[in-house]
Amino acid sequence: MSRLMSRLQDEARIVCGVSANLAKQYGWSLLWTRVVTMGLVITNPGISLAAYFIVAVVMSQKTSRF
């Protein structure tokens, strides 16, 4: 369990880095941002995963311009 907690708090990208970037941008806890993201994906996978990957594409375009 401690390995999972340390992995969730690590700033490395797990899938696309959306949760890490959102937590960093808004000053949120990375652990809770990932927990909420996973909760949304589990309760409503279709819309949540679509939104996650749309945000990932938008964030990658935003950072590649500069």
ABEGO torsion letter per residue (X at the ends): XAAAAAAAABABBAAAGAAAAAAAAAGBBAAAAAAAAAAAAAABAAAAAAAAAAAAAAAAAAAAAX
